[in-house]
Amino acid sequence: MITLESGQTAQVRKPNARFMLSHPAHLLAQGFGSGLAPWMPGTSGTLYAWLSYALLTARWPALFTPLNWAIIIGVGFLVGVWACDKTGRDLGIADHGSMVWDEIIAFWLVLLLLTPAGGATQFWAFVWFRFFDMVKPPPIGYFDRHLKGGFGVMWDDIMAAFYTLLLFALWRVL
């Protein structure tokens, strides 16, 4: 049991493989297991995003085109709002660390908009995205604190992706 800011108590569940497989929303929100990493699950989810983007694009380039990635990311964001909301309620913590679908969708967006980019650029995109996601500079921190539910979980990572892309855009023009 934990005490919430409102003074109410909530039952908190420990995420594990059984919990993740108990509902499709959990499987998605927990990044197909990448969010169950014992340390730094957000980083694990971002690594999963990077690896899956690279593998899917290389293996099926006719299917995973930029347009199709944009559709996947858009639909993935909307479905992620539902999945993260459901999983957060079931875990008892609205933005539990094991929920990494937000990192996956946001980093796919970064990769989509930086492509074609070499390995070094993708590496620095990974580093900067993780920095912005963890540090949460304004207004990311504001959104993280004030937007609740699945939308709030998803939105702050989209903002971290925006900051990452803004940094690369500035770097290219300077």
MDAnalysis code that builds the backbone (N, CA, C; Angstrom):
import MDAnalysis as mda
import numpy as np

u = mda.Universe.empty(522, n_residues=174, atom_resindex=np.repeat(np.arange(174), 3), trajectory=True)
u.add_TopologyAttr("name", ["N", "CA", "C"] * 174)
u.add_TopologyAttr("resid", np.arange(1, 175))
u.add_TopologyAttr("resname", ["MET", "ILE", "THR", "LEU", "GLU", "SER", "GLY", "GLN", "THR", "ALA", "GLN", "VAL", "ARG", "LYS", "PRO", "ASN", "ALA", "ARG", "PHE", "MET", "LEU", "SER", "HIS", "PRO", "ALA", "HIS", "LEU", "LEU", "ALA", "GLN", "GLY", "PHE", "GLY", "SER", "GLY", "LEU", "ALA", "PRO", "TRP", "MET", "PRO", "GLY", "THR", "SER", "GLY", "THR", "LEU", "TYR", "ALA", "TRP", "LEU", "SER", "TYR", "ALA", "LEU", "LEU", "THR", "ALA", "ARG", "TRP", "PRO", "ALA", "LEU", "PHE", "THR", "PRO", "LEU", "ASN", "TRP", "ALA", "ILE", "ILE", "ILE", "GLY", "VAL", "GLY", "PHE", "LEU", "VAL", "GLY", "VAL", "TRP", "ALA", "CYS", "ASP", "LYS", "THR", "GLY", "ARG", "ASP", "LEU", "GLY", "ILE", "ALA", "ASP", "HIS", "GLY", "SER", "MET", "VAL", "TRP", "ASP", "GLU", "ILE", "ILE", "ALA", "PHE", "TRP", "LEU", "VAL", "LEU", "LEU", "LEU", "LEU", "THR", "PRO", "ALA", "GLY", "GLY", "ALA", "THR", "GLN", "PHE", "TRP", "ALA", "PHE", "VAL", "TRP", "PHE", "ARG", "PHE", "PHE", "ASP", "MET", "VAL", "LYS", "PRO", "PRO", "PRO", "ILE", "GLY", "TYR", "PHE", "ASP", "ARG", "HIS", "LEU", "LYS", "GLY", "GLY", "PHE", "GLY", "VAL", "MET", "TRP", "ASP", "ASP", "ILE", "MET", "ALA", "ALA", "PHE", "TYR", "THR", "LEU", "LEU", "LEU", "PHE", "ALA", "LEU", "TRP", "ARG", "VAL", "LEU"])
u.atoms.positions = np.array([
    [0.840, -1.175, 0.000],
    [0.000, 0.000, 0.000],
    [0.886, 1.240, 0.000],
    [0.464, 2.244, -0.761],
    [1.154, 3.525, -0.724],
    [0.123, 4.602, -0.455],
    [0.593, 5.751, 0.019],
    [-0.283, 6.890, 0.233],
    [-0.103, 7.853, -0.925],
    [-1.207, 8.224, -1.559],
    [-1.185, 9.133, -2.689],
    [-1.176, 10.574, -2.194],
    [-0.892, 11.533, -3.107],
    [-0.899, 12.953, -2.752],
    [-2.237, 13.372, -2.167],
    [-3.312, 12.736, -2.588],
    [-4.650, 13.085, -2.108],
    [-4.913, 12.566, -0.704],
    [-3.967, 11.785, -0.165],
    [-4.153, 11.213, 1.166],
    [-4.779, 9.831, 1.141],
    [-5.249, 9.401, -0.029],
    [-5.836, 8.079, -0.163],
    [-4.737, 7.036, -0.280],
    [-5.054, 5.813, 0.039],
    [-4.093, 4.730, -0.127],
    [-4.467, 3.918, -1.352],
    [-3.459, 3.319, -1.958],
    [-3.684, 2.504, -3.151],
    [-2.868, 1.229, -3.046],
    [-3.415, 0.164, -3.568],
    [-2.711, -1.108, -3.641],
    [-1.767, -1.066, -4.838],
    [-0.499, -1.326, -4.619],
    [0.481, -1.320, -5.692],
    [0.889, -2.757, -5.977],
    [0.819, -3.124, -7.246],
    [1.221, -4.466, -7.665],
    [2.631, -4.417, -8.207],
    [3.364, -5.472, -8.001],
    [4.712, -5.589, -8.557],
    [4.590, -6.170, -9.961],
    [5.104, -5.448, -10.960],
    [5.000, -5.981, -12.320],
    [5.936, -7.168, -12.509],
    [5.432, -8.177, -13.191],
    [6.223, -9.343, -13.546],
    [5.645, -9.909, -14.839],
    [6.227, -10.982, -15.319],
    [5.780, -11.563, -16.588],
    [4.325, -12.016, -16.519],
    [3.913, -12.572, -15.389],
    [2.520, -13.017, -15.252],
    [1.558, -11.832, -15.375],
    [1.895, -10.726, -14.701],
    [1.062, -9.520, -14.797],
    [1.043, -9.019, -16.239],
    [2.218, -8.933, -16.862],
    [2.317, -8.409, -18.225],
    [1.473, -9.226, -19.203],
    [1.463, -10.530, -19.052],
    [0.729, -11.395, -19.972],
    [-0.753, -11.533, -19.629],
    [-1.183, -10.909, -18.533],
    [-2.580, -11.046, -18.107],
    [-3.550, -10.172, -18.901],
    [-3.034, -9.203, -19.657],
    [-3.915, -8.321, -20.437],
    [-3.107, -7.719, -21.589],
    [-3.701, -7.586, -22.782],
    [-2.966, -6.999, -23.917],
    [-2.447, -5.587, -23.629],
    [-3.170, -4.808, -22.836],
    [-2.704, -3.456, -22.499],
    [-1.407, -3.516, -21.711],
    [-1.287, -4.482, -20.809],
    [-0.070, -4.621, -20.015],
    [1.108, -4.996, -20.910],
    [0.876, -5.927, -21.829],
    [1.928, -6.378, -22.739],
    [2.469, -5.202, -23.554],
    [1.563, -4.395, -24.064],
    [1.960, -3.239, -24.858],
    [2.634, -2.181, -23.985],
    [1.995, -1.796, -22.895],
    [2.528, -0.732, -22.037],
    [3.903, -1.090, -21.499],
    [4.126, -2.356, -21.250],
    [5.416, -2.789, -20.706],
    [6.400, -3.199, -21.809],
    [6.121, -2.733, -23.003],
    [7.066, -2.869, -24.105],
    [7.453, -4.293, -24.428],
    [6.454, -5.204, -24.422],
    [6.692, -6.610, -24.742],
    [7.770, -7.217, -23.855],
    [7.852, -6.724, -22.631],
    [8.804, -7.253, -21.653],
    [10.006, -6.371, -21.413],
    [10.291, -5.439, -22.297],
    [11.471, -4.588, -22.106],
    [11.335, -3.709, -20.868],
    [10.121, -3.407, -20.462],
    [9.899, -2.602, -19.266],
    [10.072, -3.375, -17.968],
    [10.249, -4.678, -18.062],
    [10.452, -5.488, -16.865],
    [11.926, -5.619, -16.498],
    [12.785, -4.897, -17.198],
    [14.216, -4.917, -16.870],
    [14.388, -4.508, -15.409],
    [15.267, -5.191, -14.671],
    [15.417, -4.900, -13.242],
    [16.023, -3.532, -12.949],
    [16.724, -2.939, -13.892],
    [17.267, -1.604, -13.701],
    [17.104, -0.818, -14.990],
    [16.842, 0.467, -14.853],
    [16.671, 1.384, -15.975],
    [15.697, 0.883, -17.039],
    [14.446, 0.585, -16.662],
    [13.502, 0.073, -17.653],
    [13.223, 1.063, -18.786],
    [13.248, 2.369, -18.513],
    [13.035, 3.350, -19.581],
    [14.121, 3.276, -20.635],
    [15.345, 3.084, -20.188],
    [16.460, 2.925, -21.120],
    [16.321, 1.618, -21.888],
    [15.887, 0.565, -21.206],
    [15.661, -0.715, -21.891],
    [14.569, -0.580, -22.944],
    [13.499, 0.133, -22.617],
    [12.433, 0.357, -23.590],
    [12.906, 1.155, -24.785],
    [13.762, 2.145, -24.550],
    [14.303, 2.945, -25.645],
    [15.238, 2.106, -26.509],
    [16.034, 1.251, -25.881],
    [16.883, 0.336, -26.653],
    [16.038, -0.617, -27.488],
    [14.932, -1.098, -26.908],
    [14.006, -1.956, -27.655],
    [13.459, -1.194, -28.870],
    [13.116, 0.079, -28.677],
    [12.610, 0.885, -29.790],
    [13.643, 0.995, -30.889],
    [14.867, 1.276, -30.513],
    [15.948, 1.442, -31.484],
    [16.171, 0.144, -32.255],
    [16.287, -0.962, -31.526],
    [16.532, -2.263, -32.151],
    [15.368, -2.677, -33.056],
    [14.149, -2.536, -32.566],
    [12.989, -2.954, -33.364],
    [12.838, -2.096, -34.612],
    [13.072, -0.790, -34.495],
    [12.989, 0.095, -35.655],
    [14.010, -0.330, -36.714],
    [15.248, -0.555, -36.272],
    [16.314, -0.939, -37.204],
    [16.026, -2.291, -37.860],
    [15.620, -3.268, -37.051],
    [15.375, -4.613, -37.590],
    [14.168, -4.649, -38.521],
    [13.078, -4.037, -38.121],
    [11.874, -4.064, -38.958],
    [12.087, -3.320, -40.268],
    [12.764, -2.174, -40.200],
    [13.011, -1.389, -41.409],
    [13.960, -2.125, -42.347],
    [14.978, -2.790, -41.784],
    [15.934, -3.519, -42.623],
    [15.321, -4.796, -43.197],
    [14.522, -5.491, -42.405],
    [13.971, -6.791, -42.825],
    [12.836, -6.635, -43.828],
    [11.956, -5.672, -43.601],
    [10.788, -5.466, -44.466],
    [10.689, -4.004, -44.901],
    [11.634, -3.537, -45.717],
    [11.634, -2.122, -46.105],
    [10.404, -1.702, -46.907],
    [9.818, -2.619, -47.647],
    [8.622, -2.269, -48.422],
    [7.405, -2.077, -47.515],
    [7.411, -2.734, -46.382],
    [6.302, -2.617, -45.434],
    [6.530, -1.473, -44.446],
    [7.753, -1.357, -43.940],
    [8.051, -0.335, -42.929],
    [8.669, 0.894, -43.602],
    [7.830, 1.544, -44.398],
    [8.204, 2.781, -45.081],
    [8.021, 3.955, -44.121],
    [8.571, 5.117, -44.447],
    [8.346, 6.278, -43.574],
    [6.859, 6.585, -43.348],
    [6.044, 6.486, -44.391],
    [4.614, 6.738, -44.216],
    [3.988, 5.722, -43.267],
    [4.323, 4.453, -43.446],
    [3.765, 3.424, -42.566],
    [4.260, 3.588, -41.132],
    [5.535, 3.978, -40.958],
    [6.033, 4.249, -39.606],
    [5.245, 5.396, -38.968],
    [4.959, 6.434, -39.748],
    [4.187, 7.566, -39.211],
    [2.805, 7.103, -38.758],
    [2.180, 6.231, -39.531],
    [0.866, 5.690, -39.149],
    [1.001, 4.831, -37.895],
    [2.017, 3.972, -37.856],
    [2.246, 3.119, -36.677],
    [2.441, 3.973, -35.431],
    [3.230, 5.032, -35.554],
    [3.502, 5.905, -34.412],
    [2.229, 6.630, -33.977],
    [1.466, 7.154, -34.928],
    [0.213, 7.847, -34.581],
    [-0.789, 6.930, -33.902],
    [-1.008, 5.767, -34.495],
    [-1.929, 4.792, -33.894],
    [-1.359, 4.280, -32.580],
    [-0.037, 4.050, -32.557],
    [0.618, 3.583, -31.340],
    [0.480, 4.567, -30.189],
    [0.502, 5.863, -30.497],
    [0.297, 6.868, -29.460],
    [-1.119, 6.752, -28.890],
    [-2.104, 6.691, -29.775],
    [-3.499, 6.622, -29.321],
    [-3.770, 5.339, -28.533],
    [-3.297, 4.216, -29.034],
    [-3.480, 2.948, -28.322],
    [-2.688, 2.972, -27.017],
    [-1.528, 3.630, -27.049],
    [-0.707, 3.738, -25.855],
    [-1.374, 4.515, -24.742],
    [-2.174, 5.520, -25.082],
    [-2.919, 6.262, -24.059],
    [-3.816, 5.289, -23.297],
    [-4.528, 4.456, -24.021],
    [-5.399, 3.458, -23.382],
    [-4.587, 2.440, -22.597],
    [-3.538, 1.877, -23.234],
    [-2.757, 0.806, -22.596],
    [-2.062, 1.293, -21.329],
    [-1.486, 2.486, -21.376],
    [-0.793, 3.014, -20.194],
    [-1.784, 3.395, -19.100],
    [-2.948, 3.906, -19.478],
    [-3.965, 4.224, -18.481],
    [-4.422, 2.956, -17.767],
    [-4.739, 1.928, -18.527],
    [-5.200, 0.651, -17.959],
    [-4.111, 0.010, -17.097],
    [-2.896, -0.028, -17.607],
    [-1.804, -0.667, -16.875],
    [-1.473, 0.110, -15.607],
    [-1.456, 1.428, -15.690],
    [-1.196, 2.243, -14.508],
    [-2.238, 2.022, -13.424],
    [-3.511, 1.963, -13.830],
    [-4.579, 1.698, -12.844],
    [-4.418, 0.315, -12.239],
    [-4.097, -0.678, -13.068],
    [-3.960, -2.045, -12.565],
    [-2.735, -2.222, -11.672],
    [-1.685, -1.421, -11.918],
    [-0.494, -1.486, -11.072],
    [-0.643, -0.651, -9.803],
    [-1.548, 0.327, -9.831],
    [-1.738, 1.201, -8.675],
    [-0.856, 2.434, -8.699],
    [-0.091, 2.622, -9.783],
    [0.752, 3.804, -9.963],
    [0.552, 4.275, -11.396],
    [0.094, 5.512, -11.560],
    [-0.292, 6.010, -12.878],
    [0.831, 5.941, -13.908],
    [2.067, 6.229, -13.521],
    [3.189, 6.222, -14.460],
    [4.287, 5.329, -13.907],
    [3.973, 4.059, -13.788],
    [4.921, 3.085, -13.243],
    [6.127, 2.961, -14.166],
    [7.299, 2.805, -13.592],
    [8.530, 2.715, -14.367],
    [8.571, 1.577, -15.365],
    [7.799, 0.526, -15.139],
    [7.800, -0.605, -16.070],
    [7.023, -0.308, -17.351],
    [6.282, 0.782, -17.378],
    [5.529, 1.145, -18.582],
    [6.467, 1.929, -19.506],
    [6.846, 1.331, -20.619],
    [7.836, 1.931, -21.512],
    [7.302, 2.153, -22.935],
    [6.032, 1.893, -23.149],
    [5.477, 2.122, -24.491],
    [5.636, 3.584, -24.889],
    [5.593, 4.481, -23.924],
    [5.774, 5.904, -24.198],
    [7.172, 6.179, -24.752],
    [8.201, 5.549, -24.180],
    [9.555, 5.695, -24.708],
    [9.661, 5.092, -26.106],
    [9.032, 3.966, -26.314],
    [9.112, 3.289, -27.612],
    [8.519, 4.165, -28.708],
    [7.318, 4.628, -28.505],
    [6.663, 5.468, -29.516],
    [7.444, 6.750, -29.755],
    [7.887, 7.399, -28.691],
    [8.604, 8.669, -28.831],
    [9.942, 8.472, -29.541],
    [10.664, 7.393, -29.230],
    [11.954, 7.204, -29.884],
    [11.774, 6.749, -31.329],
    [10.724, 5.996, -31.621],
    [10.430, 5.685, -33.025],
    [10.225, 6.984, -33.801],
    [9.541, 7.951, -33.180],
    [9.323, 9.247, -33.826],
    [10.659, 9.940, -34.100],
    [11.550, 9.927, -33.136],
    [12.871, 10.525, -33.324],
    [13.583, 9.846, -34.496],
    [13.608, 8.520, -34.492],
    [14.298, 7.792, -35.557],
    [13.657, 8.055, -36.920],
    [12.345, 8.092, -36.966],
    [11.657, 8.355, -38.225],
    [12.076, 9.708, -38.802],
    [12.129, 10.727, -37.957],
    [12.419, 12.073, -38.445],
    [13.912, 12.331, -38.661],
    [14.773, 11.494, -38.104],
    [16.213, 11.628, -38.344],
    [16.701, 10.750, -39.493],
    [15.899, 9.795, -39.905],
    [16.302, 8.864, -40.952],
    [16.323, 9.577, -42.299],
    [17.340, 9.342, -43.141],
    [18.429, 8.388, -42.914],
    [19.507, 9.014, -42.032],
    [19.878, 8.309, -41.037],
    [20.921, 8.772, -40.119],
    [21.849, 7.609, -39.834],
    [23.116, 7.903, -39.727],
    [24.093, 6.864, -39.432],
    [24.037, 6.444, -37.978],
    [24.825, 5.430, -37.661],
    [24.844, 4.888, -36.309],
    [25.247, 5.905, -35.258],
    [26.199, 6.773, -35.575],
    [26.643, 7.774, -34.597],
    [25.516, 8.758, -34.293],
    [24.814, 9.204, -35.322],
    [23.693, 10.130, -35.105],
    [22.596, 9.459, -34.292],
    [22.297, 8.204, -34.612],
    [21.278, 7.483, -33.850],
    [21.710, 7.309, -32.396],
    [22.993, 7.039, -32.172],
    [23.496, 6.904, -30.804],
    [23.289, 8.200, -30.022],
    [23.667, 9.334, -30.636],
    [23.505, 10.611, -29.931],
    [22.031, 10.967, -29.753],
    [21.196, 10.568, -30.696],
    [19.749, 10.765, -30.521],
    [19.267, 9.974, -29.318],
    [19.755, 8.753, -29.170],
    [19.415, 7.919, -28.015],
    [19.851, 8.610, -26.721],
    [21.079, 9.079, -26.681],
    [21.619, 9.728, -25.475],
    [20.809, 10.966, -25.125],
    [20.569, 11.832, -26.103],
    [19.835, 13.072, -25.823],
    [18.375, 12.793, -25.464],
    [17.751, 11.833, -26.129],
    [16.370, 11.499, -25.776],
    [16.286, 11.020, -24.326],
    [17.211, 10.124, -23.929],
    [17.209, 9.632, -22.546],
    [17.469, 10.781, -21.574],
    [18.367, 11.694, -21.938],
    [18.641, 12.852, -21.086],
    [17.370, 13.669, -20.868],
    [16.696, 14.048, -21.948],
    [15.493, 14.868, -21.826],
    [14.373, 14.122, -21.108],
    [14.280, 12.814, -21.323],
    [13.240, 12.026, -20.653],
    [13.501, 11.917, -19.154],
    [14.748, 11.813, -18.759],
    [15.063, 11.662, -17.333],
    [15.090, 13.003, -16.603],
    [15.698, 14.026, -17.208],
    [15.850, 15.329, -16.545],
    [14.537, 16.116, -16.563],
    [13.769, 15.964, -17.615],
    [12.479, 16.624, -17.784],
    [12.573, 18.146, -17.629],
    [13.350, 18.804, -18.520],
    [13.419, 20.269, -18.454],
    [12.055, 20.877, -18.789],
    [11.819, 22.120, -18.377],
    [10.531, 22.759, -18.670],
    [10.275, 22.796, -20.174],
    [9.081, 22.582, -20.620],
    [7.863, 22.287, -19.879],
    [7.598, 20.789, -19.688],
    [8.584, 19.925, -20.008],
    [8.350, 18.485, -19.875],
    [7.970, 18.129, -18.440],
    [8.699, 18.659, -17.469],
    [8.399, 18.384, -16.061],
    [7.008, 18.847, -15.668],
    [6.598, 20.006, -16.206],
    [5.248, 20.508, -15.933],
    [4.207, 19.513, -16.437],
    [4.372, 19.055, -17.681],
    [3.419, 18.099, -18.238],
    [3.434, 16.795, -17.452],
    [4.615, 16.351, -17.044],
    [4.745, 15.115, -16.278],
    [3.987, 15.209, -14.956],
    [4.020, 16.371, -14.321],
    [3.342, 16.554, -13.027],
    [1.846, 16.828, -13.155],
    [1.431, 17.467, -14.248],
    [0.044, 17.936, -14.321],
    [-0.877, 17.160, -15.260],
    [-0.344, 16.491, -16.249],
    [-1.187, 15.690, -17.130],
    [-1.241, 14.279, -16.569],
    [-2.417, 13.809, -16.296],
    [-2.578, 12.505, -15.642],
    [-3.106, 11.466, -16.622],
    [-3.087, 10.230, -16.173],
    [-3.622, 9.132, -16.966],
    [-2.712, 8.778, -18.126],
    [-3.238, 7.992, -19.019],
    [-2.464, 7.507, -20.147],
    [-1.933, 8.610, -21.047],
    [-2.725, 9.674, -21.232],
    [-2.258, 10.776, -22.076],
    [-1.029, 11.438, -21.464],
    [-1.048, 11.661, -20.171],
    [0.099, 12.267, -19.496],
    [1.342, 11.404, -19.596],
    [1.155, 10.088, -19.443],
    [2.284, 9.151, -19.555],
    [2.915, 9.274, -20.941],
    [2.085, 9.316, -21.972],
    [2.585, 9.353, -23.343],
    [3.146, 10.728, -23.727],
    [2.510, 11.809, -23.266],
    [2.835, 13.142, -23.751],
    [4.225, 13.628, -23.339],
    [4.648, 13.369, -22.109],
    [5.951, 13.904, -21.700],
    [7.084, 13.291, -22.520],
    [6.919, 12.054, -22.985],
    [7.949, 11.450, -23.836],
    [7.909, 12.015, -25.249],
    [6.750, 12.380, -25.729],
    [6.668, 13.060, -27.026],
    [7.391, 14.398, -26.933],
    [7.261, 15.076, -25.795],
    [7.989, 16.335, -25.595],
    [9.502, 16.095, -25.549],
    [9.942, 14.999, -24.925],
    [11.371, 14.667, -24.909],
    [11.858, 14.399, -26.334],
    [11.021, 13.751, -27.134],
    [11.364, 13.524, -28.544],
    [11.470, 14.854, -29.282],
    [10.544, 15.767, -29.005],
    [10.574, 17.091, -29.634],
    [11.868, 17.820, -29.284],
    [12.266, 17.795, -28.011],
    [13.512, 18.446, -27.593],
    [14.711, 17.819, -28.302],
    [14.711, 16.502, -28.422],
    [15.806, 15.811, -29.103],
    [15.880, 16.252, -30.560],
    [14.751, 16.285, -31.224],
    [14.713, 16.698, -32.633],
    [15.071, 18.171, -32.788],
    [14.645, 19.000, -31.858],
    [14.990, 20.422, -31.890],
    [16.504, 20.603, -31.758],
    [17.114, 19.855, -30.858],
    [18.559, 19.910, -30.682],
    [19.285, 19.546, -31.983],
    [18.831, 18.488, -32.649],
    [19.461, 18.093, -33.918],
    [19.211, 19.119, -35.006],
    [18.048, 19.726, -35.033],
    [17.768, 20.767, -36.034],
    [18.676, 21.969, -35.811],
    [18.855, 22.372, -34.557],
    [19.750, 23.486, -34.257],
    [21.189, 23.148, -34.620],
    [21.597, 21.929, -34.321],
    [22.958, 21.485, -34.624],
    [23.217, 21.532, -36.136],
    [22.224, 21.167, -36.922],
    [22.392, 21.142, -38.378],
    [22.477, 22.534, -38.967],
    [21.828, 23.525, -38.379],
    [21.851, 24.874, -38.948],
    [22.999, 25.713, -38.417],
    [23.621, 25.291, -37.353],
    [24.738, 26.078, -36.795],
    [26.063, 25.677, -37.379],
])
